[in-house]
Amino acid sequence: MAVIADRCPGIQVTVVDLNAERIAAWNDTDLGRLPVYEPGLDQVVGRARGRNLHFSTEVDAAIAKADMVFLSVNTPTKTRGVGAGQASDLRWIEASARQVAAASQGHTIVVEKSTLPVRTAEAVKSILSAAQGNAGGSKSFSVLSNPEFLAEGSAIGDLEDPDRVLIGGEDPEAIEALAGVYGHWVPTERILRTNLWSSELSKLTANAFLAQRISSINAIASLCEATGADVREVARAIGSDSRIGAKFLQAGPGFGGSCFQKDILNLVYLCRHYGLEEAAVYWEQVVSLNTWQQQRIARLVVNSLFGTVTGKRLAVLGFAFKADTNDTREAPAIRICRDLIEEGAQLAIVDPKVEPSQIATDLGMEALDPNGRVGLGGDGGWSAVATPEEAARGADAVLILTEWEAYRHLDWQAIAAVMRQPAWLFDARAVADAEAARAAGLNVWRVGEG
Ligand code: UGA
């Protein structure tokens, strides 16, 4: 919405939320304190806020004035009831549709921006058409699907120069109205129009294909480690085939983020719902392989450290699910750290953007005193530290779990000097200077390197 406001000064954009604290944070005069860390977002908000970008808790008033309403609420995986663990929880979408139905005036174009299961538009439409019927002609609606393809960390660039914008719908006038908004900065040929169901399904499919590439390369990484091949050489060799392409072939600790796993499980649920068991099992494997990759990394750390990490200090560099974000949802670091804590390790965790309170929530336990030692009899635990060097002090191993730029330029002589020997570097992102680490006397494991 900030980018739309920035690119379309003639359009008034109001972002509304029931959460007053969050709206206040979006209105904070200190742009460094916006609730989401995303490179470049502060500048975009700084340019548009107060001009044609507004953040407000007055939800009904904003709906009443709007020609177009974007439903951008979250749709997490259901945790209970039918479809628990796989289907999307649509309660917020339904509540929003009902609120739009009640508060709107005149003709309103309702745009599904959240990632939704196929045929959700049907439910949204029927809620809206009930309201239309009761309003005696004073209100009407068109429903569009306009899924978002931005990735975190590169969101502003992805929005300003998208590969494509997808608009699904049945009402040609509504489709052209939304295409007109994007038309302010997106070339016409990149604005694709489809029917509602194709648009909803394309979003799930795009994420499923991307995640599948990661599980595929991680499966090959494990084989590389076993055979002496190098997954980066393999990735380069296959990525040069223009049919395969070079992107998204980076082996690592598995995919995280709020979308890939959720969207695939949703796809699996839909396949099962329509009786397509083989298709469901096929996509389910992408998630199973991802979980296995994370467990495998935790296990190989333990095995390399003489089969036990109880009472040992391990430095964990990076907790976010990828670089350039403070988002930790489904971060591979969560499962890997939990497994190591379960084995009795004492983790010293550092991340340039993730708050210690978030790490505590994700790991389900409070931090220990950073200077305390657990000892051989103690349970595992974790503490937050400020720098990689501090994390490494007294540690038997350094684990790199997020590919922050700074981790490419670490001073391995200095780090090795404060570690307990024999010491290890486990580089699950293959970003560190492995030669320098080896030269400093460390044992080095890199993902996908045999
Ligand atoms: C992903 C998609 O890339 C976006 O197109 C989509 O809009 C978004 O989900 C969404 O549905 O909202 P995002 O989760 O922000 O975006 O981040 P990605 O860059 O796709 O990375 C996802 C995970 O895969 C990260 O943990 C990343 O480290 C990992 N990854 C990515 C790899 O392990 N290897 C790669 O080669 C690429």
Residues whose N, C-alpha, C, O or C-beta is under 5 A from the ligand:
A	BS01	UGA	E148 F149 L150 A151 E152 I214 F248 L249 Q250 G252 G254 F255 G256 G257 C259 F321 K322
